[in-house]
Amino acid sequence: MRGLLQCMMRQVDKVEDFKYSQSPKDCLHAKYNTSTCATVVGDDQWGHLQLDATSIYLLMLAQMTASGLHIIHNLDEVSFVQNLVFYIETAYKTADFGIWERGDKTNQGITELNASSVGMAKAALEALDEFDLFGTEGSPQSVIHVLPDEVQYCQSILHSMLPRASTSKEIDASLLSVISYPAFAVEDRDVVEKTKEEIIAKLQGRYGCCRFLRDGYRTPKEDPSRLYYEPAELKLFENIECEWPLFWTYLIIDGLFSGNVEQVQEYREALEGVLIKGKDGLRLVPELYCVPLEKVEEECRHPHTVDRLPVGKLPLMWAQSLYILGCLMAEGFLAPGEIDPLNRRFSTIPKPVVVVQVCLLAETEAIQAILREEGILVETVAEVHPMRIQPARILSYIYARLGRNKRMGLSGRPLRHMGVLATSKFYDIRDNIFAFTPEFIDQQQFYL
């Protein structure tokens, strides 16, 4: 975690630029040299813009800190993390290359809005809201702040998209990480179940799940010498998509969190059948299983009948890690609360209904008198002292100061509008209580 932090902090200028541009050319890189923390490819030589990657780092940072680990060491790093929050807070309207780094299904370098990125960003924002990065040794300076409206926007967009993954992808197995561990980003149990059922029905095979329909990655008909596909090439990959055991590890962990013993047993048995024994006897999870070249036509005519071959990395560390985690949980060595100390796994449990309270204040004594004549008794802004009432634009300026760090070249949050949730709270700022009027009645913007 410290190494990844150093990699990203070396690109602090990109974090600063991206907050204002949301351009793929200004984003953090998706991969680094593990020895030097340096970048390994150019800005335009890879699908670097992956908001889900930055988001899962922030989510794990919160979870690991909550478990008692000390990852963030100084206030400069706190400022950087606060700016990473601003980096991902517009995920609900930012098209990226997604978890598979290729953009839309046609693989032509086209970004699109991905539910996996929106969901992971939502989870990270919720986990870091009012979170102290120094743990029990912190102070107000080490607390991260998140605007509730940005979380709500992510939730609205995510719920409107699921079970669809994006404009080009009808369904994507990566959504398992959004509806279950580690994000637990969806509150609606029906949406969770529907998405999981769609993944199993449309993507599951004999060796795992394919990533999405017509995924050409590592198939015999893919040309590995080209970075992008031709527009009409997707048809060639139909019914021969590679199958990833990785997604069965997600389904095992999902069953362990939800208490579904049958699901855990089913996928543990299925996974055991596709594991490969290494030289030392350890069972390894291969990256994927592909159709042999000579049996492509047979598989196209009769899907899921041909025996496949393991290809790619052995083991795929991503899958191997989740496999080990699932084994530790299934055998009682780890409890769900130990890997989810923030209790995100309870996201689908119904919550109390929020009671909305509205307070009316008169801006002047003249308005107060008019309202009194109509039988409406209100106080003026001056009469509620010591509470201070300010317009929403002042709150924008206050949030703009969060994360500001001249030494690192970070300007804080860009001046953006304040949502109704942000102005619906009281703020304790330097021993003063502030309340803010909604932005739609701001004198500098309101049309009257």
URSUL-V859023 format. One record per helix or strand. SS is the DSSP state (helix for helix, strand for strand). FROM is the first residue (numbers start at 1). TO is the last residue. If there is no record, write none. Layout:
# URSUL-V859023
ss=SS from=FROM to=TO
ss=SS from=FROM to=TO
This chain:
# URSUL-V859023
ss=helix from=2 to=9
ss=helix from=12 to=21
ss=helix from=24 to=26
ss=strand from=32 to=32
ss=strand from=39 to=39
ss=helix from=51 to=66
ss=helix from=75 to=88
ss=helix from=91 to=93
ss=strand from=96 to=96
ss=strand from=112 to=112
ss=helix from=115 to=128
ss=strand from=131 to=132
ss=helix from=135 to=137
ss=helix from=140 to=142
ss=strand from=143 to=144
ss=helix from=148 to=161
ss=helix from=173 to=179
ss=helix from=189 to=203
ss=strand from=204 to=204
ss=strand from=209 to=209
ss=helix from=233 to=237
ss=strand from=243 to=244
ss=helix from=246 to=258
ss=helix from=261 to=272
ss=strand from=276 to=277
ss=strand from=283 to=284
ss=strand from=286 to=291
ss=helix from=293 to=301
ss=strand from=308 to=314
ss=helix from=317 to=330
ss=helix from=336 to=339
ss=helix from=344 to=346
ss=strand from=361 to=362
ss=helix from=365 to=373
ss=strand from=379 to=380
ss=helix from=382 to=384
ss=strand from=388 to=390
ss=helix from=392 to=400
ss=strand from=405 to=405
ss=helix from=406 to=408
ss=strand from=410 to=410
ss=helix from=422 to=424
ss=strand from=427 to=429
ss=strand from=432 to=436
ss=helix from=439 to=441
